[in-house]
Structure formats: structure tokens, C-alpha cells
């Protein structure tokens, strides 16, 4: 369970950095997240598999969303 929580936290952090257009290059993002560059690529691939419209913008040197996107994870009470 701890591993799942860690993975979700990484997804949330990457999502936040993408929204801020502040991921930097993959190597910089890996350093920021304290993971390997290969892990960064796996995270981005996983997000793409979940239909996140992510691409790397070389002009900004950051991953960005190509359209407004929202990532939510958790349990919500029904009203």
C-alpha cells in the first residue's frame, strides 16, 4: 500500500509541475523528484496511458498539457 501511495504522490507532483510549466528537462525533473530519469519517463508514459494530453515543449523546456486537464485521485462522498 505504501508503494501505491508513493506513486500517486509522484503523479500529483508531476501534474502540479506540468500545470506550472515548470518540470524542466527530464533530467531536471528526475532530480527534483529524487527519482531516476527512467522513472520520469515511466510516470509520463503512465499519465499518457490514462489519456493525459502531455507533450514536451522544447521552447519552454518543460512538459505541458495540450489542453486544460485535471488530475484527481481519491474518494469523494456522494451528495
C-alpha positions in Angstrom: 0.0 0.0 0.0 2.9 2.4 0.8 4.2 1.9 -2.8 0.8 2.9 -4.3 0.6 6.0 -2.1 4.1 7.0 -3.2 3.2 6.5 -6.9 0.1 8.6 -6.6 2.1 11.3 -4.8 4.5 11.4 -7.7 1.7 11.7 -10.2 0.2 14.6 -8.3 3.6 16.3 -8.1 4.3 15.9 -11.8 0.8 17.1 -12.6 1.4 20.2 -10.4 4.7 20.9 -12.1 3.2 20.5 -15.6 0.4 22.9 -14.7 3.1 25.4 -13.7 5.1 24.6 -16.8 8.0 24.1 -14.5 9.1 20.5 -15.0 12.3 21.4 -16.7 14.1 18.8 -18.8 13.6 15.1 -17.9 16.9 15.0 -16.1 16.0 18.1 -14.0 12.6 16.7 -13.2 14.2 13.5 -12.1 16.5 15.4 -9.7 13.6 17.5 -8.4 11.5 14.3 -7.7 14.5 12.4 -6.4 13.9 9.6 -8.9 15.8 8.2 -11.9 15.3 9.7 -15.4 13.8 6.3 -16.4 11.2 6.7 -13.6 10.3 10.1 -15.0 9.7 8.5 -18.4 7.6 5.8 -16.9 5.5 8.3 -15.0 4.9 10.4 -18.2 4.0 7.2 -20.1 1.6 6.1 -17.3 -0.1 9.5 -17.4 -0.4 9.3 -21.2 -1.9 5.8 -20.9 -4.5 7.5 -18.6 -5.2 9.9 -21.5 -3.3 12.9 -20.2 -2.6 15.2 -23.1 1.1 15.6 -22.3 3.9 16.6 -24.6 7.4 18.0 -24.1 7.7 21.7 -25.3 11.4 22.3 -26.2 10.9 26.0 -26.3 9.7 26.1 -22.7 12.0 23.1 -21.7 9.0 21.7 -19.8 6.3 19.1 -20.2 3.0 20.8 -20.8 -0.7 19.8 -21.3 -2.0 20.5 -24.8 -5.5 21.3 -23.4 -7.0 22.1 -20.0 -6.6 19.0 -17.8 -7.4 18.0 -14.3 -6.0 15.0 -12.3 -7.9 13.9 -9.3 -7.4 10.8 -7.2 -9.2 9.9 -4.0 -12.5 9.0 -2.6 -15.3 11.6 -2.6 -18.5 11.4 -0.7 -21.7 11.3 -2.7 -24.1 14.1 -2.0 
